[in-house]
Amino acid sequence: MKFQIDSIDKNARACSIKTAHSTIQTPVFMPVGTVGAVKALDAIDLKTLLQPEIILGNTYHLYLRPGDEIVKNQGGLHNFTKFNKSFLTDSGGFQAFSLSSNVKIEEDGILFRSHIDGSKHKFTPQKVLDIQYNLNSDIMMILDDLVALPATKERVKESIKRTTQWAKESINYHRANQQKGIALEQNIFAIIQGGIDKEFRKISATELCELDFDGFAIGGLSVGESNSAMYDTVEYTTLFMPKDKPRYLMGVGTPEDLIENIYRGVDMFDCVMPTRNARNGTLFTTFGKVNIKSAKFKEDSNPIDSNCQCYTCQNYSRAYLNHLYRAKEITYFRLATIHNLHYYLTLMKDAREAILEKRFEEFRREFYAKRR
């Protein structure tokens, strides 16, 4: 992976990340394709209508179904899904923790039962990398010990200690494999934990950033804490992260969250919000959110957002989308998902342009002014 900083405007960064499959320009939002597909879309939709340079898949889900060996035998994620740009795969630790019954965190890994059939499985730092080697993702996240907030200080302390230990095992295992010629084009990111406690965030960031990872993520946020606590934690944590490597904030979030965390120096984001909200009838626009279910749109011939150049807005009206949603027509999911993802991806492109032109503060003010 090649990483370069193209411009910095105060803390906001515009960077380029070159992987074996694409060049990713940041700030970047990664559409979530949990099981190898962005819900309601296929690779043709992505390549022709949205053109993301990277999407996210999930190790837990792909391991359980169809199985990482099957994905490997089908030519890895790129050939299996026909999305030929970059993939980032999450380690699956969060899903094992949140979806499974009888989860047990042990010193060497996470013991869990499948949410599909109840079968027993164990994720270790080495195991999740082996799965991701089979998936052949461009960026692999390592196993970490996440904590649901609120949590006791003892639990957070235990989490960052275990996360550091697993990170050391992961990087040693990965670099040893690369010396054997394995996974030479795959990159590995560590995940900083510590809740919203500054002391613990500093410890976790300092310990992990001393290790030879290709990039670093901030994990364990957007899990119930206030927005201001999240922003303060990100702003503080980035002080201890290297300037010459990508910074990824996991699972965040709203358009406002993206703008605020770009402002604080984050490069990469992912969240199910644009796709999930699309399916539930909430559409994002330059002036805020639209609830397309509302009866007031039944005869509205305008596009969702007159400022939007997406396929949906260029071809269909609010009235049609309102009708499709109320009729429970599957076509609605595709058209709404295309719009919401286009909005997010365009927001990132516009933010990047503002950083390159040293006017991100002005861009941020305009973003909020339009919503008022």
Secondary structure, 3 states (H helix, E strand, C coil): CEEEEEEEECCEEEEEEECCCCEEECCEEECECCCCCCCCCCHHHHHHHHCCCEEEEEHHHHHHCCCHHHHHHCCHHHHHHCCCCEEEEECCHHHHHHHCCCCEEECCEEEEECCCCCCEEEECHHHHHHHHHHHCCCEEECCCCCCCCCCCHHHHHHHHHHHHHHHHHHHHHHHHHHHCCCCCCCEEEEEECCCCCHHHHHHHHHHHHCCCCCEEEECCCCCCCCHHHHHHHHHHHHHHCCCCCCEEECCECCHHHHHHHHHCCCCEEECCHHHHHHHCCEEEECCEEEECCCHHHCCCCCCCCCCCCCHHHHHCCHHHHHHHHHCCCHHHHHHHHHHHHHHHHHHHHHHHHHHHCCCHHHHHHHHHHHHC
